[in-house]
């Protein structure tokens, strides 16, 4: 009977532990959403490829229509400001931070924000 109580207690504690982990997500992962100056599918490809090479970035997805970039990253390896800077260094605005001018000038003409969303 005593072993049954110990087993029951262990099972309950395991369930509580798993439920707590499911609510907080994977330990160390954070999500940031960034408003970009991206205007086309080529921008999407460029930004998502650049983010794939950034240390700590787990995934990225740019919604071209809304110009919103959603990035999941490991907070032990990077932070939201570093991710924004990486977007800037790719040639795109990131929230209120303007694109690196040299990188912006290297973008294809269809990716220039002056041409507007198309």
N, C-alpha and C positions, 0 to 999 in steps of 0.2 A: 504494500500500500504506500509506503514511504517513497519507494522508487517511482511509483506512478505519479505522485505529487511533484517530485523533482522533475520528471520528464514533462509534465503538464506545464510547470513554471518555465522551463527552458523553451518550450514551444511558444508560449505566450510572449516571452521576452524577444524571441527571434522575430515574431510577427510585428511587434511594436517597433523594433529596430528597422525592419524592412520598410514599414509604412513611413517612418520618419525620413529615411533615405529617399524614398520616392517623392516626398513632398519637396525636398530641397534640391532635387536633381543630383547629378553627379557632382561629387565634392570638387570644388575649385572651378567649375565651369560657370561662366557668366554670359549674358547676352546683352549686346548693345545694338541699338538701331540708330543709323546715321543718315541724315539727309545729304544727298550728294548732288552734283551737277551733271550726272549722267543723263544722256538723251537718247541712246539707241541700244540695240542689241550688241553692237560691237563694244560699247562701253561696258555692258554687263559682262561680256567675255573677258575684257581687259581687267576689270576690277576683281572679278572672282578668281581669275588666274593669279593675280598679284597677291591676293589674300591667302591663297593656298600655300604660298611660299613664306608667309609671315610666321615667325616663331609663336607658338601658342594658339594660333587660330585653328579651331576645329572645323568650322564650316562657315560659308558665307552665301548669301542669296540676295541679289539685287532685283527689286521690283522696278522695272524701267518706267512704267506708267507713273508711279508715285515718287520715283527717284529715291526710294528708301532702301538702304543696305542693312540687312540683318546679319550680325556676326556673332557666332558662339566661339568663345575663347577660354583658354585655361588661365585663370587669374593668377596662378603661381608663376606663369611664364611671361605674361604681358598684361597690359591694362587698356582701358578704353582710349586714353590719350595717345598711346603708341599706335593703336589701330587707326585712329583718325589721321595721325601723321603719315602712316603707310598709304592711306587713301590719297592724301595730299601729294605724296611723292610719286603717285601713279599719274597725277595730272588732274585730279578732280577735287572739288570743294568737299569738305566734310563738316557738316553743320555750319558753324560760323567761321571755320578756318579755311582760308582760300587755298586753292591749288598751288603747288610749286610752279612758278611761271615757266621754268625750263621744261619741266615734264609736260605741262599743258601745251606748250608750243609743239611738242613732238606728237601729240595726238592727231589722228586722222581728222580731216575737215568735218566729217559727219559727227564727230564727237565734241566739237567745240560748242560751248554753251551759248555763244552769241547767236548761233543759228536757231536756237530754241528747240523745244521738244518736238520730235517728229516721229 
